[in-house]
Amino acid sequence: MTTSEIRGSSILLLGYGRENQSVHRFLTTHYPDATIAIADQSPIAPLFPVTKVASGPEYVLGIGEYETVVRSPGIPAHLKELVAYRDSGGHVTTATNIFFSICPEVTIGVTGTKGKSTTSALIADMLKQKFSDVRLVGNIGNPMLDALEGATAEAIFIVELSSHQLEDIRYSPHVAVILNIVPEHLDYYQTFEHYIAAKKNVIAFQKADDFAVFSLQHDVVQKLAAQSNGHGHRKFSLTKAADAATWIDEEILIVREGETTHAVLPLTEIPLKGNVENILAATSVGLIFGLLPDQLRQALCSFKSLPHRLEFVGEFRGISFYNDSLATIPEATIHALTALGDDVATLIAGGFDRGLDYTALGEFLAKRKSLQTLILFPDTGEKIWTAILHIDPAPTIQKFDIASMEEAVGLAYQHTPAGKICLLSPAAASFNLFRDYAHRGEEFRKWVNALA
């Protein structure tokens, strides 16, 4: 199993996280004579013998010695040393490029600011109703190159793709699903336009027989999808639309097969709160692959929500607790509050400040009279509160500033009435107090149970 993405015999793995560890396994198996080195800012332990390990502040300075550099998603493609290396004729690739260059099977790529993992997992569950070799890979946590091993000729790969994986990709999937694009990762990208440009690559290299799946509710997404060379556009909509493949009509999921429409099932029977667009996107993909309404219904009814995504933790002392730790942007928190409705009495929010705009969230919270208690983490907690005061200088909502999850959950138990909901939906990243969003969600679960 070889690829044109590997050039020469000297290869540098730039960054040694999960993806480049997978590249290391791939190279050890398929390029046993290659000379492999690793450069990572932090000290690392290689999985296999290498000729050199560079670490520390100057880890990236020696890249000019190698014929191929494999960039980890966590390292910006616009890093000045990488740009200089490319300009001098060096070859930079990624695990994503290697995967798409050699994957002979059908690929479905899923991207968007939020909802990627849930949609990817739901598509996988749907396709398993009909196909025997369905593999869920990519940003969801399963390295793509590892999944190639043992794949059959009929394998279908559902690939969750982040902007970091897309920004210098040279291939596009057979089916490209674009969910939504709103400002995020602005600490990484210079502008929102640069972030959009990275997402665009999911359709930039499509061919005539490829498909783009997208929502009629998002202008940015529609403009991107219009640039696809694929002739098979599949649109979905939150309301009935003449050119949609799937839509919602009176709270019922509807699909179109040719000139015939089918009512699949009511949204109330689908165990996925706040995931209507994800359901529509996945269902649209299912139709491309010929799934019948009964097969779609079976997959939707049996699907289990992923952790940290509007995850129901449990009911304790009459209070329902929801973990939405993956809500790292204001739009995601607005979405969660809308999905759960007026029963949300307590919101735990705030976190690491990446320069996002909290004006819309502040306006939304200021007008939400059913919300009684706001529990705020630094650093963005103060920005959220300031945005609320700009709309309502004398809010009736009670506000607490805290610095630990134990304190947050303790206050939630004190101030949330029985029969109501406490929602963790931070609208911010987690890095100032937690390792990542998963650690933050796990701490929430832990203290909800410990203080019950």
C-alpha positions in Angstrom: 0.0 0.0 0.0 1.9 3.0 -1.3 1.1 6.6 -2.0 2.3 9.5 -4.1 2.0 11.6 -0.9 5.2 10.1 0.4 8.2 11.4 -1.6 11.8 10.4 -1.1 13.1 8.2 1.7 13.6 10.8 4.5 10.3 11.7 6.3 9.7 14.0 9.3 6.6 13.6 11.4 5.9 17.1 12.5 3.8 16.7 15.6 3.2 13.3 17.3 -0.4 13.2 18.3 -2.9 10.5 17.5 -2.9 11.1 13.7 0.9 11.2 13.2 1.3 8.1 15.4 -1.1 6.4 13.0 1.1 7.7 10.1 4.1 6.2 11.9 2.4 2.8 12.1 1.5 3.1 8.4 5.1 4.0 7.3 6.6 1.2 9.5 4.4 -1.3 7.7 4.5 0.0 4.1 7.7 1.9 3.9 10.1 -0.2 6.1 13.2 1.3 4.5 12.3 4.9 5.0 14.3 7.1 7.4 11.8 8.6 9.9 12.3 11.4 12.4 9.9 13.1 14.8 9.6 16.8 15.8 7.2 17.8 18.6 7.1 20.7 21.0 6.7 18.3 23.9 8.9 15.4 24.8 7.5 12.2 23.3 8.1 8.4 23.3 8.1 7.0 19.7 6.0 3.9 18.9 8.8 2.6 16.8 12.6 3.3 16.3 13.4 6.6 14.6 16.6 8.3 13.5 16.0 11.5 15.5 13.6 13.2 17.9 13.5 17.0 18.2 11.6 18.6 21.0 11.4 21.9 22.8 10.9 25.5 21.6 13.0 25.0 18.4 11.6 21.6 17.4 10.6 22.8 14.0 13.9 24.4 12.8 15.4 21.3 11.2 12.6 20.5 8.7 14.7 21.4 5.7 16.7 18.2 6.1 13.7 16.0 5.0 12.2 15.2 1.6 8.6 14.8 3.1 7.1 16.5 6.1 3.9 15.0 7.5 2.0 17.8 9.3 -0.1 17.1 12.4 -3.5 18.8 12.4 -2.5 20.7 15.5 0.3 22.5 13.7 -0.9 25.4 11.4 -0.3 24.9 7.7 0.6 28.7 7.7 3.4 28.2 10.2 6.2 30.3 8.8 8.8 27.5 8.9 6.4 25.3 6.9 5.7 28.0 4.4 9.5 28.6 3.9 10.0 24.8 3.5 7.3 24.6 0.8 8.6 27.7 -1.0 12.0 26.0 -1.2 10.5 22.9 -2.9 9.8 20.8 0.2 6.8 18.4 0.2 4.3 18.7 3.0 1.5 16.2 3.5 -0.9 15.0 6.2 -2.6 11.8 7.4 -5.7 13.0 5.7 -4.0 13.5 2.3 -2.4 10.1 2.6 -5.7 8.4 3.4 -7.6 10.0 0.5 -4.8 9.3 -2.0 -4.9 5.6 -1.4 -8.5 4.9 -0.2 -10.2 3.0 -3.1 -13.5 2.7 -1.3 -16.4 5.0 -1.0 -15.8 8.0 1.2 -18.3 10.3 3.0 -16.8 13.4 4.5 -18.6 15.4 7.2 -17.6 18.9 8.2 -19.1 21.9 9.9 -18.5 24.0 13.0 -20.8 21.9 15.2 -22.6 18.6 14.8 -19.9 16.7 12.9 -19.5 13.8 15.3 -23.2 13.2 15.9 -23.9 13.4 12.1 -21.0 11.1 11.2 -22.0 8.5 13.8 -25.7 8.6 12.7 -24.7 8.2 9.1 -22.6 5.1 10.1 -25.5 3.6 12.0 -27.9 4.2 9.1 -25.6 2.6 6.5 -25.0 -0.4 8.7 -28.7 -1.2 8.1 -27.7 -2.1 4.5 -24.0 -2.5 4.2 -21.6 -4.9 6.0 -18.3 -2.9 6.1 -19.0 0.6 7.3 -16.1 2.4 9.0 -16.3 5.6 11.1 -13.0 7.5 11.1 -11.3 10.8 11.3 -11.7 13.6 13.8 -14.2 11.6 15.8 -11.1 9.8 17.3 -10.5 6.8 15.0 -7.3 7.4 12.8 -8.1 7.0 9.1 -5.0 5.1 8.2 -5.5 2.5 10.9 -9.0 1.9 9.5 -7.6 1.0 6.0 -6.1 -2.2 7.3 -8.4 -5.1 6.6 -11.0 -3.0 4.7 -12.9 -4.8 2.0 -13.4 -3.6 -1.5 -17.0 -2.7 -0.6 -16.0 -0.7 2.5 -17.7 2.7 3.1 -15.7 5.2 5.1 -17.5 8.0 7.0 -14.8 10.6 7.7 -15.3 13.4 10.2 -13.2 16.3 9.0 -12.1 19.3 11.0 -10.9 22.5 9.5 -7.4 21.6 10.5 -7.6 18.4 8.5 -9.1 20.2 5.5 -6.9 23.3 5.2 -4.2 21.8 3.0 -6.0 18.8 1.6 -5.7 17.9 -2.1 -8.7 15.5 -2.3 -12.4 15.7 -1.6 -14.8 12.9 -0.6 -17.3 11.2 -2.9 -20.1 12.6 -0.6 -19.4 15.9 1.2 -21.7 16.9 4.0 -21.4 20.5 5.1 -23.5 21.2 8.2 -22.9 24.8 9.3 -20.1 27.3 9.4 -20.0 30.0 12.1 -16.9 31.8 13.6 -14.6 29.4 15.6 -10.9 28.7 16.0 -10.2 32.4 15.5 -7.2 32.0 17.7 -5.8 29.7 15.0 -7.1 31.3 11.8 -6.3 34.9 11.0 -9.9 35.7 9.9 -13.3 34.0 9.6 -12.7 34.0 5.8 -9.5 31.9 6.3 -11.6 29.4 8.4 -14.3 29.3 5.6 -11.5 28.7 3.0 -10.3 25.7 5.0 -13.8 24.2 5.1 -14.3 24.8 1.4 -11.7 22.1 0.5 -14.3 19.4 1.4 -15.9 20.1 -2.0 -13.0 21.8 -3.9 -11.7 18.7 -5.6 -15.0 16.9 -6.2 -15.7 15.3 -9.6 -18.9 15.3 -11.7 -20.2 12.0 -10.1 -19.8 13.3 -6.5 -22.4 14.7 -4.1 -22.7 17.7 -1.8 -25.2 17.5 1.1 -26.1 20.8 2.7 -28.8 22.9 4.4 -31.0 25.5 2.8 -30.9 27.5 6.1 -27.2 28.5 5.9 -26.1 31.0 3.3 -22.3 30.5 3.8 -22.8 26.7 3.3 -24.9 27.2 0.2 -22.3 29.4 -1.4 -19.6 26.8 -0.7 -21.7 23.9 -2.0 -22.5 25.8 -5.2 -18.7 25.7 -6.0 -18.7 21.8 -6.1 -18.1 20.1 -9.4 -20.4 17.3 -8.2 -23.7 17.1 -10.0 -25.5 15.3 -7.1 -26.6 18.1 -4.7 -28.8 16.9 -1.9 -30.4 19.7 0.1 -32.2 19.5 3.5 -34.4 22.0 5.2 -36.0 22.7 8.5 -39.2 23.6 6.6 -40.9 22.2 3.5 -38.9 23.1 0.3 -39.5 22.1 -3.3 -35.9 21.2 -3.9 -35.1 19.5 -0.6 -34.5 15.8 -0.3 -35.4 15.8 3.4 -37.3 18.3 5.5 -39.5 18.8 8.6 -43.3 19.3 8.2 -45.4 19.6 11.4 -42.6 18.1 13.5 -42.5 15.0 11.2 -39.4 13.9 9.2 -40.2 13.8 5.5 -38.0 12.3 2.7 -38.4 12.4 -1.0 -37.7 9.5 -3.3 -38.2 10.7 -6.9 -41.7 12.1 -7.1 -42.8 10.2 -3.9 -42.6 11.6 -0.4 -42.6 9.5 2.8 -43.3 10.4 6.4 -40.5 8.6 8.3 -41.5 9.4 11.9 -42.3 12.2 14.3 -39.3 14.0 15.8 -40.7 13.2 19.3 -39.9 9.6 18.6 -36.2 10.2 17.8 -34.0 10.2 21.0 -31.8 13.1 19.8 -32.7 16.4 21.4 -31.6 19.5 19.5 -30.2 17.5 16.5 -32.7 18.2 13.8 -30.2 19.4 11.2 -27.9 16.5 12.0 -30.8 14.1 11.5 -31.8 15.8 8.2 -28.2 15.6 6.9 -27.7 12.0 7.8 -31.0 11.0 6.3 -30.1 12.8 3.1 -26.9 10.7 2.9 -29.0 7.5 3.6 -31.2 8.3 0.6 -28.1 8.6 -1.7 -27.2 5.1 -0.7 -30.6 3.7 -1.3 -31.9 3.2 2.3 -35.6 2.6 2.6 -37.8 4.6 5.0 -38.0 1.6 7.4 -34.2 1.4 7.5 -33.9 5.1 8.2 -36.5 4.8 11.0 -34.7 1.8 12.6 -31.4 3.7 12.7 -32.9 6.9 14.1 -34.9 5.1 16.9 -31.9 3.1 18.1 -29.2 5.8 17.9 -27.6 6.7 21.2 -26.3 10.3 21.7 -22.6 10.8 21.9 -21.0 12.0 25.2 -20.8 15.8 25.9 -23.4 16.7 23.2 -26.6 17.5 25.0 -26.0 14.3 27.0 -28.6 13.5 29.6 -26.6 12.8 32.8 -29.6 11.9 35.0 -32.2 13.2 37.3 -31.1 13.9 40.9 -33.2 15.6 43.6 -35.8 16.2 40.9 -33.3 18.2 38.8 -32.5 17.0 35.2 -28.8 17.5 34.4 -27.5 17.9 30.8 -23.9 17.9 29.7 -23.2 19.9 26.6 -19.5 20.5 27.2 -18.8 20.4 23.5 -20.6 23.7 23.1 -17.5 25.8 22.7 -19.1 28.7 20.7 -22.0 31.0 21.6 -24.2 29.7 18.8 -24.0 26.1 20.2 -25.2 27.3 23.6 -28.1 29.2 22.0 -29.0 26.0 20.1 -28.9 23.9 23.3 -31.1 26.3 25.2 -33.6 26.4 22.3 -33.6 22.6 22.1 -34.3 22.0 25.8 -36.9 24.8 26.0 -38.1 26.8 29.0 -37.4 24.1 31.5 -33.8 25.2 31.7 -33.6 27.1 35.0 -29.8 27.0 35.5 -27.0 27.5 32.9 -23.3 26.8 33.6 -21.2 28.7 31.0 -17.9 30.4 30.4 -14.4 29.3 29.8 -11.2 30.1 27.8 -11.4 33.3 25.8 -10.6 32.9 22.1 -11.8 36.3 21.1 -15.4 35.3 20.2 -18.3 37.7 20.1 -20.8 37.1 22.9 -23.3 39.9 21.9 -25.9 37.5 20.5 -25.7 35.1 23.4 -26.0 38.0 25.9 -29.1 39.3 24.1 -30.6 35.7 24.0 -30.0 35.2 27.7 -31.3 38.7 28.7 -34.6 37.9 27.0 -34.9 34.4 28.4 -37.2 34.9 31.4 -37.4 31.2 32.3 -33.6 31.2 33.1 -33.2 31.9 36.9 -29.5 31.2 37.6 -26.3 31.8 35.7 -23.1 30.1 36.9 -20.0 31.5 35.1 -16.5 30.3 34.7 -13.6 32.7 33.8 -12.5 34.1 31.4 -15.5 34.5 29.2 -18.0 34.5 32.0 -17.5 38.2 32.5 -17.9 38.8 28.8 -21.2 36.9 28.8 -22.5 38.9 31.8 -21.4 42.2 30.3 -23.3 41.3 27.1 -26.5 40.6 29.2 -26.1 44.0 31.0 -25.9 45.8 27.7 -29.4 44.6 26.9 -30.8 44.6 30.5 -29.0 46.8 33.0 -31.0 45.3 35.9 -31.5 41.6 35.1 -33.6 39.4 37.5 -31.4 36.4 36.9 -29.0 35.6 39.7 -25.3 35.3 38.8 -22.5 33.4 40.4 -18.8 33.6 39.4 -16.9 30.3 40.2 -13.6 28.7 39.4 -14.3 24.9 39.9 -16.8 22.4 38.7 -17.4 21.2 42.2 -18.5 24.8 43.1 -20.6 25.1 40.0 -22.6 21.9 40.5 -23.0 22.7 44.2 -24.6 26.0 43.4 -26.8 24.3 40.7 -28.2 21.9 43.3 -28.9 24.9 45.7 -30.6 27.1 43.1 -32.3 24.8 40.6 -36.0 24.0 41.4 -37.1 20.4 41.2 -38.7 19.6 37.9 -36.3 22.0 36.1 -33.0 21.5 34.1 -29.5 22.4 34.9 -27.5 22.7 31.6 -23.7 22.8 31.2 -23.2 24.5 27.9 -20.1 26.7 28.2 -20.0 28.7 24.9 -16.3 28.6 25.2 -13.2 26.4 25.1 -12.0 24.7 28.2 -8.2 25.1 28.3 -7.9 27.6 31.2 -9.3 25.1 33.8 -9.6 21.7 32.1 -7.5 19.6 29.7 -10.2 19.7 27.0 -14.0 19.7 26.6 -14.2 15.9 27.5 -12.4 16.5 30.8 -14.8 19.4 31.6 -17.8 17.2 30.8 -16.4 14.3 32.8 -15.9 16.6 35.8 -19.5 17.8 35.5 -20.8 14.2 35.5 -18.6 13.4 38.4 -19.8 16.2 40.7 -23.4 15.8 39.6 -23.2 12.2 41.0 -21.0 13.0 43.9 -23.1 15.8 45.3 -26.5 14.2 44.7 
